[in-house]
Amino acid sequence: MRLTDYTDYTLRVLMFCAMHPERSVTIAELADTHAVSKNHLMKIVNDLARQGLLQTTRGRGGGLRLLKAAADIRIGDVVRQTETDFRLVECFDKAHDTCTLTPNCQLKQVFGNALQSYLAELDKVTLADVTRARPAAAGGVRINIKALQRKPA
């Protein structure tokens, strides 16, 4: 499963704001820092403001700030709000399920359980958790991305 760029950028906006609680952050600053278009970021910021996560102030001296404490923003909630499709396999959507194996297949249940576990793990983590500088030995997990990648058969 892969998160959309929209979710990725949403998390970056929230993290950047959490890392700079003492001041307002501008869309131009976010665009420069993350090499993302201002228009794309404006959509994200508007969505986050509608969800009650960001305060936006227009005009000179304006910018963005978190409306909630970073410790009160769960990563799982953000992902649920920004991802549009959690159908890991075709049979998750009865209206479009054309798989002939569906009546006897247990794969849907396996993927459903995995998705629930994935979201449950994300629910354990807050924005504050992912923006604090902590040594890996103090509770951080190092992930070897190359080891996770599928090797060609």
C-alpha positions as CSV (number, residue, x, y, z in Angstrom):
1,M,0.0,0.0,0.0
2,R,1.2,3.5,-0.8
3,L,-0.1,6.8,0.5
4,T,-1.0,9.4,-2.0
5,D,1.1,12.4,-2.6
6,Y,-1.7,14.5,-1.1
7,T,-1.5,12.6,2.2
8,D,2.3,12.8,2.2
9,Y,2.2,16.6,1.7
10,T,-0.6,17.0,4.2
11,L,1.6,15.3,6.8
12,R,4.5,17.4,5.8
13,V,2.5,20.6,6.3
14,L,1.3,19.5,9.7
15,M,4.8,18.4,10.8
16,F,6.4,21.6,9.6
17,C,3.8,23.7,11.6
18,A,4.4,21.5,14.6
19,M,8.1,22.0,14.4
20,H,7.6,25.8,14.3
21,P,5.0,26.5,17.0
22,E,6.4,29.8,17.9
23,R,5.5,31.5,14.6
24,S,3.2,31.4,11.6
25,V,4.4,29.4,8.6
26,T,3.7,30.6,5.1
27,I,2.6,28.6,2.1
28,A,5.5,30.1,0.1
29,E,7.9,28.8,2.8
30,L,6.3,25.3,2.7
31,A,6.5,25.3,-1.1
32,D,10.1,26.2,-1.1
33,T,11.0,23.8,1.7
34,H,9.2,20.8,0.1
35,A,9.4,21.7,-3.6
36,V,5.6,21.5,-3.9
37,S,3.5,23.9,-5.9
38,K,1.8,26.7,-3.9
39,N,-1.6,25.9,-5.6
40,H,-1.4,22.3,-4.4
41,L,-0.5,23.4,-0.9
42,M,-3.3,25.9,-0.8
43,K,-5.8,23.0,-1.4
44,I,-4.2,21.0,1.4
45,V,-4.2,24.0,3.8
46,N,-7.9,24.8,3.0
47,D,-8.8,21.2,3.8
48,L,-6.8,21.2,7.0
49,A,-8.5,24.5,8.1
50,R,-11.9,23.0,7.4
51,Q,-11.0,20.0,9.5
52,G,-10.1,22.3,12.4
53,L,-6.4,21.4,12.4
54,L,-4.9,24.7,11.1
55,Q,-5.6,28.3,11.7
56,T,-5.0,30.5,8.7
57,T,-4.5,34.2,8.7
58,R,-4.5,36.1,5.4
59,G,-2.5,39.1,4.4
60,R,0.8,40.6,5.4
61,G,2.2,38.8,8.5
62,G,-0.3,36.0,8.0
63,G,0.3,32.3,7.8
64,L,-0.6,29.0,9.3
65,R,-0.5,27.6,12.8
66,L,-1.8,24.4,14.3
67,L,-5.2,24.9,16.0
68,K,-4.7,21.8,18.1
69,A,-1.7,20.7,20.1
70,A,0.5,18.4,18.1
71,A,0.0,15.7,20.8
72,D,-3.7,15.7,20.1
73,I,-3.4,15.1,16.3
74,R,-3.3,11.3,15.6
75,I,-1.5,10.3,12.4
76,G,-4.2,7.7,11.8
77,D,-6.9,10.3,11.8
78,V,-5.0,12.4,9.3
79,V,-4.5,9.5,6.9
80,R,-8.2,8.5,7.1
81,Q,-9.2,12.1,6.2
82,T,-6.8,12.4,3.3
83,E,-6.8,9.0,1.7
84,T,-9.6,8.5,-0.7
85,D,-9.4,4.8,-1.4
86,F,-8.7,2.0,1.1
87,R,-9.7,-0.8,-1.3
88,L,-6.6,-2.9,-1.3
89,V,-8.2,-5.5,-3.6
90,E,-11.1,-5.4,-6.0
91,C,-13.5,-7.4,-3.7
92,F,-13.5,-4.6,-1.1
93,D,-16.0,-2.8,-3.4
94,K,-19.0,-5.0,-3.9
95,A,-20.3,-2.8,-6.7
96,H,-17.2,-3.4,-8.9
97,D,-16.2,-6.9,-7.8
98,T,-15.9,-9.1,-10.8
99,C,-13.5,-11.6,-9.3
100,T,-14.8,-15.2,-9.8
101,L,-12.9,-16.3,-6.7
102,T,-14.8,-14.0,-4.3
103,P,-17.3,-16.6,-3.0
104,N,-14.6,-18.9,-1.7
105,C,-11.7,-16.5,-1.2
106,Q,-10.4,-15.5,2.3
107,L,-7.9,-13.0,1.0
108,K,-10.3,-10.1,1.5
109,Q,-10.4,-10.9,5.2
110,V,-6.6,-11.1,5.4
111,F,-6.2,-7.7,3.7
112,G,-9.0,-6.3,5.8
113,N,-7.3,-7.4,9.0
114,A,-4.0,-6.0,7.8
115,L,-5.6,-2.7,6.9
116,Q,-7.2,-2.4,10.4
117,S,-3.8,-3.3,12.0
118,Y,-2.1,-0.6,9.9
119,L,-4.6,2.1,10.9
120,A,-4.4,1.0,14.5
121,E,-0.6,1.4,14.5
122,L,-1.0,4.9,13.0
123,D,-3.6,5.7,15.7
124,K,-0.9,5.1,18.3
125,V,1.3,7.9,16.9
126,T,0.7,11.7,17.2
127,L,2.1,14.6,15.3
128,A,4.2,15.4,18.4
129,D,5.7,11.9,18.3
130,V,6.9,12.3,14.7
131,T,8.3,15.8,15.1
132,R,10.4,15.3,18.2
133,A,14.1,14.7,17.7
134,R,14.8,11.4,19.5
135,P,17.7,9.0,19.3
136,A,16.8,5.8,17.6
137,A,17.8,3.8,20.6
138,A,15.3,5.7,22.8
139,G,12.3,4.2,21.1
140,G,12.7,5.0,17.5
141,V,12.5,2.2,14.9
142,R,15.0,2.1,12.0
143,I,13.5,0.8,8.8
144,N,15.6,-0.7,6.1
145,I,13.6,0.2,3.0
146,K,15.8,-2.0,0.8
147,A,15.1,-5.0,2.9
148,L,11.4,-4.4,2.5
149,Q,11.5,-4.2,-1.3
150,R,10.5,-7.2,-3.2
151,K,13.4,-9.0,-4.9
152,P,12.9,-10.0,-8.5
153,A,12.1,-13.7,-9.0
